[in-house]
Amino acid sequence: MELSLILSVALAAAMIVVVLVLVAVIVYLRWQIGDKNATLGRFIDENEKMRRKIESFR
């Protein structure tokens, strides 16, 4: 009886830890993707400005 209670509590704790780790990984990856999208947006804007400057000199 006591062994099954200990095992069930240990398994429940392990499942909670696994779920929390997965949530943390998802949040981290979404943050990284958002940061890369912002950097890409700045890069595209800068390229567009340079293209306009080059075309204005022609």
Backbone as ProteinMPNN parsed JSONL, in Angstrom:
{"seq_chain_A": "MELSLILSVALAAAMIVVVLVLVAVIVYLRWQIGDKNATLGRFIDENEKMRRKIESFR", "coords_chain_A": {"N_chain_A": [[0.835, -1.192, 0.0], [1.848, 1.294, 0.908], [4.018, 1.509, -0.784], [2.873, 1.698, -3.331], [1.59, 4.152, -3.089], [3.776, 5.88, -2.762], [5.059, 5.465, -5.228], [3.084, 6.402, -7.013], [2.918, 9.107, -6.29], [5.511, 9.909, -6.887], [5.575, 9.455, -9.671], [3.586, 11.252, -10.474], [4.771, 13.664, -9.721], [6.997, 13.606, -11.402], [5.744, 13.744, -13.905], [4.612, 16.3, -13.753], [6.914, 17.866, -13.652], [7.997, 17.29, -16.19], [6.011, 18.381, -17.87], [6.188, 21.097, -17.133], [8.801, 21.655, -18.004], [8.495, 21.29, -20.767], [6.672, 23.362, -21.328], [8.291, 25.551, -20.679], [10.266, 25.292, -22.656], [8.751, 25.708, -24.972], [7.91, 28.383, -24.584], [10.412, 29.655, -24.584], [11.327, 29.078, -27.219], [9.361, 30.383, -28.75], [9.926, 33.001, -28.005], [12.496, 33.291, -29.073], [11.949, 32.989, -31.83], [10.308, 35.221, -32.237], [12.155, 37.246, -31.707], [14.001, 36.839, -33.773], [12.34, 37.37, -35.948], [11.874, 40.101, -35.578], [14.45, 41.106, -35.951], [14.859, 40.346, -38.604], [12.893, 41.904, -39.82], [13.913, 44.513, -39.379], [16.23, 44.295, -40.934], [15.156, 43.937, -43.512], [13.826, 46.398, -43.804], [16.018, 48.155, -43.753], [17.384, 47.331, -46.069], [15.493, 48.05, -47.985], [15.505, 50.843, -47.73], [18.134, 51.377, -48.573], [17.95, 50.479, -51.215], [16.162, 52.341, -52.258], [17.732, 54.671, -52.022], [19.821, 54.062, -53.806], [18.41, 53.899, -56.207], [17.58, 56.533, -56.385], [19.85, 57.885, -57.058], [20.275, 57.258, -59.678]], "CA_chain_A": [[0.0, 0.0, 0.0], [2.702, 2.478, 0.996], [4.874, 1.561, -1.969], [2.092, 2.203, -4.463], [1.374, 5.572, -2.844], [5.044, 6.549, -3.048], [5.275, 5.421, -6.673], [2.134, 7.281, -7.7], [3.32, 10.492, -6.018], [6.745, 10.15, -7.64], [5.206, 9.554, -11.076], [2.859, 12.51, -10.658], [5.763, 14.741, -9.656], [7.801, 13.538, -12.626], [4.916, 14.245, -15.009], [4.499, 17.753, -13.596], [8.203, 18.438, -14.044], [8.117, 17.168, -17.647], [5.106, 19.363, -18.466], [6.768, 22.425, -16.908], [9.96, 21.799, -18.893], [7.985, 21.472, -22.127], [6.122, 24.718, -21.413], [9.423, 26.475, -20.698], [10.905, 25.189, -23.974], [7.873, 26.364, -25.944], [7.997, 29.828, -24.364], [11.736, 30.091, -25.039], [11.395, 29.031, -28.681], [8.524, 31.468, -29.284], [10.668, 34.243, -27.782], [13.587, 33.308, -30.049], [11.366, 33.225, -33.152], [9.888, 36.615, -32.27], [13.359, 38.076, -31.782], [14.545, 36.702, -35.128], [11.442, 38.072, -36.862], [12.111, 41.535, -35.434], [15.734, 41.378, -36.604], [14.638, 40.22, -40.041], [12.135, 43.08, -40.232], [14.849, 45.647, -39.458], [17.112, 44.046, -42.072], [14.394, 44.208, -44.73], [13.619, 47.852, -43.879], [17.289, 48.779, -44.115], [17.629, 47.032, -47.483], [14.566, 48.857, -48.784], [16.02, 52.216, -47.724], [19.321, 51.412, -49.427], [17.499, 50.347, -52.601], [15.61, 53.637, -52.658], [18.853, 55.606, -52.198], [20.527, 53.7, -55.042], [17.569, 54.283, -57.345], [17.478, 57.992, -56.473], [21.087, 58.364, -57.68], [20.273, 56.901, -61.113]], "C_chain_A": [[0.877, 1.252, 0.0], [3.571, 2.623, -0.257], [4.112, 2.104, -3.168], [1.8, 3.695, -4.304], [2.634, 6.365, -3.174], [5.305, 6.591, -4.547], [4.327, 6.361, -7.412], [2.477, 8.75, -7.472], [4.578, 10.821, -6.811], [6.449, 10.293, -9.13], [4.454, 10.85, -11.361], [3.821, 13.691, -10.639], [6.622, 14.763, -10.915], [7.009, 14.074, -13.817], [4.779, 15.763, -14.941], [5.791, 18.438, -14.027], [8.364, 18.397, -15.561], [7.235, 18.202, -18.34], [5.667, 20.773, -18.302], [7.974, 22.67, -17.804], [9.496, 22.022, -20.326], [7.392, 22.867, -22.311], [7.254, 25.738, -21.482], [10.122, 26.454, -22.056], [10.06, 25.89, -25.027], [7.943, 27.878, -25.804], [9.329, 30.362, -24.866], [11.825, 30.119, -26.563], [10.536, 30.113, -29.319], [9.227, 32.809, -29.127], [11.797, 34.371, -28.812], [13.06, 33.612, -31.452], [10.931, 34.679, -33.279], [11.068, 37.555, -32.404], [13.967, 38.017, -33.181], [13.665, 37.408, -36.148], [11.646, 39.577, -36.785], [13.421, 41.926, -36.114], [15.587, 41.321, -38.117], [13.861, 41.425, -40.575], [13.015, 44.315, -40.347], [15.775, 45.505, -40.659], [16.395, 44.372, -43.387], [14.164, 45.707, -44.89], [14.896, 48.572, -44.309], [17.623, 48.534, -45.596], [16.733, 47.873, -48.383], [15.027, 50.314, -48.84], [17.242, 52.35, -48.627], [18.935, 51.32, -50.907], [16.922, 51.665, -53.097], [16.709, 54.667, -52.884], [19.586, 55.326, -53.512], [19.709, 54.131, -56.262], [17.447, 55.788, -57.481], [18.739, 58.584, -57.125], [21.103, 58.113, -59.181], [19.641, 57.95, -61.942]], "O_chain_A": [[0.676, 2.159, -0.808], [3.82, 3.734, -0.724], [4.657, 2.891, -3.942], [1.769, 4.424, -5.295], [2.552, 7.418, -3.804], [5.72, 7.62, -5.081], [4.742, 7.046, -8.346], [2.335, 9.559, -8.389], [4.689, 11.919, -7.354], [7.016, 11.167, -9.786], [4.677, 11.476, -12.398], [3.699, 14.611, -11.448], [6.937, 15.835, -11.433], [7.563, 14.79, -14.652], [4.828, 16.436, -15.97], [5.758, 19.473, -14.693], [8.821, 19.373, -16.157], [7.671, 18.835, -19.301], [5.622, 21.563, -19.245], [8.152, 23.778, -18.31], [10.055, 22.865, -21.028], [7.597, 23.487, -23.354], [7.183, 26.688, -22.261], [10.527, 27.505, -22.553], [10.596, 26.592, -25.885], [8.027, 28.585, -26.808], [9.373, 31.412, -25.506], [12.342, 31.078, -27.136], [10.934, 30.703, -30.324], [9.139, 33.663, -30.009], [12.017, 35.453, -29.358], [13.657, 34.404, -32.181], [11.16, 35.305, -34.314], [10.999, 38.549, -33.127], [14.4, 39.04, -33.713], [14.173, 37.985, -37.109], [11.598, 40.262, -37.807], [13.493, 42.961, -36.778], [16.135, 42.162, -38.829], [14.148, 41.91, -41.669], [12.885, 45.084, -41.3], [16.073, 46.493, -41.33], [16.969, 45.01, -44.269], [14.293, 46.235, -45.995], [14.855, 49.488, -45.13], [18.093, 49.44, -46.285], [17.173, 48.352, -49.428], [14.945, 50.947, -49.892], [17.368, 53.328, -49.363], [19.521, 52.0, -51.749], [17.169, 52.062, -54.236], [16.636, 55.454, -53.828], [19.929, 56.255, -54.243], [20.255, 54.664, -57.228], [17.229, 56.284, -58.586], [18.684, 59.678, -57.685], [21.901, 58.729, -59.887], [19.559, 57.807, -63.162]]}, "name": "protein", "num_of_chains": 1, "seq": "MELSLILSVALAAAMIVVVLVLVAVIVYLRWQIGDKNATLGRFIDENEKMRRKIESFR"}
